[in-house]
Amino acid sequence: MFIKKYIVFLPQIYTIMEITIVVVLLLVGIIFFLLELFLIPGISIAGIAGTLFVGGAVYYAYDKIGNTAGHLTLLGGIVLLGIAVWIFLRSKALDKMSLKAGIDGKNDPLKDVSVEVGDTGVTSSRLAPMGKVKVKGHIVEAKTNDDFIDEGVEVTVLDVMNTNILVERKVTE
């Protein structure tokens, strides 16, 4: 009689255990998906693990509990993932992880160099089509638009831009 009493409740305990397994698999899968979306972007182990856990929960629900439970698990997993992403985006956690510093520096290689159009210089490296030119004692980045210029050739400045200068071979008369 004692054993018969507990055998009657065994299917209910079995179903509760199955549901617990499905819920735990879903939650672990959603946690891995959140890790993938917000902490480890790209296709990584967290995304693969999240897919496997959620897929495992859906498969387990269909296989062990039934079609209705499988449908509910599939729909519930999608809804829970959507809700979890929405809550995470609305929380302050994302603000704490984001970079707030602004970049106020500038790259101005010609800042202290007074190079003007018409100045002459000598190539310090081959211009193919970019290289280095020594003008007024300063070595600056230069480019040419017509041909390659070897090292040690005299050049004339055609244009001064923000980060480099445009040169051509010095015309000898």
N, C-alpha and C positions, 0 to 999 in steps of 0.2 A: 504494500500500500504506500509506504513512504517513497519508494523508488518510482512507482506509478505516478504519484503526484508531481514529481519534478520532471518526468519524461514529457508530460503534457506541456510544460512551459519551455521545453527545449527548442522547438521551432521559433518561438518568439525571441528567445535569447540569441538564437542563431541569426535571425533577421536583424536584430539590433546590432550585433557584431558586424554583420555585412555592411549595414548602413554606416557604422562608425568607420570602417575601413575605407569606404567610398568617400566620406567627408574628409577624412585625414588626407587621403591621396589628392583630393581636389584642393585643399588648403595648401598643401606643400607645393603642388603644381603652380598655384597662383602666386605664392611667395617667390618661386623661382622665376616666373614671368615678370614680376615686379622688379626683381633684381636685374633681369635682362634688360628691361626697358629703361631703368633709371640709373643703374650703377655700372653695368657692364654692357655698354651698347655693342651691337654687332651680333653675329651668330656665334654664340659661345656655349659653353657647357651648361650655363644656367638656362638658356633658352631651350636647349635640347632636353635637359632634365625636366623643365616645366611641361614641355610637350609630352614627354613620356609619362609623367605623373598624372596629368589630366587625361591623357589617352588611356592610361591604365585604370583610372577611376571609372571612366565611361565604359570601358570593356568589362571591368569587374561587375559593374551594376547590371549591364545587359546579361552577362553570363551567369552570375550567381543569384541575382534578385529577380530579374525579369525585364520585359520590354518597357513597361511603364516606368520602372525605376531608371532604366537606361536613358529614356527620353528626358525624364526629369533631371537626371545627372548632367546630360549634355546641355540642356537649356540652362540649368542652374550654374554650370561652370562658366558659360558665356556671360550670363548676367552678373555673377560674382566677380569675374575678371573685369568687366566694365565698371562695376561699382568700385572695385578696389583701385583701378586706375584713376577714376574720377575723384575719389577721396584723396588719393595721394597727390594729385595735381592741385587740389584745393587747399591742401595742408601747407603749413610753413616749412615742411621738411625739404621741399624742392628749392625754396628760397635759400635755405641754409647751405645747400649743396652747390648753388650756382655761383659763378665768378662775378664779383661786383666791381673789381678794379678796372679802371679805364686806362687806356694807353694814351699818354700825352706826349711821349717822346717822338722825335722826328729823326729821320736819317737824312742828314744834309752834309754830304761829303765836300761840297764846295763852299761851306760856310765862311771859312777864313781865307779863302783863296780868291784873289782878284784877277780872274781870267776874263779877257774881253775878246770880242770878235776882232780878228786881224792879228792877234798875238801869234808868235811862232814858238815852236817847241821841238823836242826830239822824242821819238818813240822809245819807251823803255822796254816794251815787249812788242811782239808782233800783233798788229791789228787785223783780226780775221773774223769778223769785222770789228770786234771789240778788243781792247787791250789797254795798256797804260802809256801815258804821255807825260813827259816832264816839261812843264810850262812855268816860267818865272820861278824856278826852283822848287815847285810843288809837283808831286806826281799825282795825276788825276786819271779817272776812268774816261776813256775816249772811245769813239766809234767812227767808222768811216762808211760812207754809203756808196762808194764807187768801186773800190778794189781793196785787195789785201796789201798792207804796208808792213815791210819788215822792220826789225828792231834797228835803231840807230839812224833812222831816216828823218829829215826835217819835215815838219808839217805846219800848216796854218789853221788856226781856229776859225771855223765857219759859223758856229752857233754855240751858245752856252745854255745848257738846259739845267734842270733842277739837280740831277744826280751825275751828269756826265757832260762831255763836250763833243761836238761834231767837228772832225778835222778832215783835211785833204793834204795830199803831197804838196810841199812848197814848190811853187812854179819858179823855175830858174830862168832868168832872161838873158 
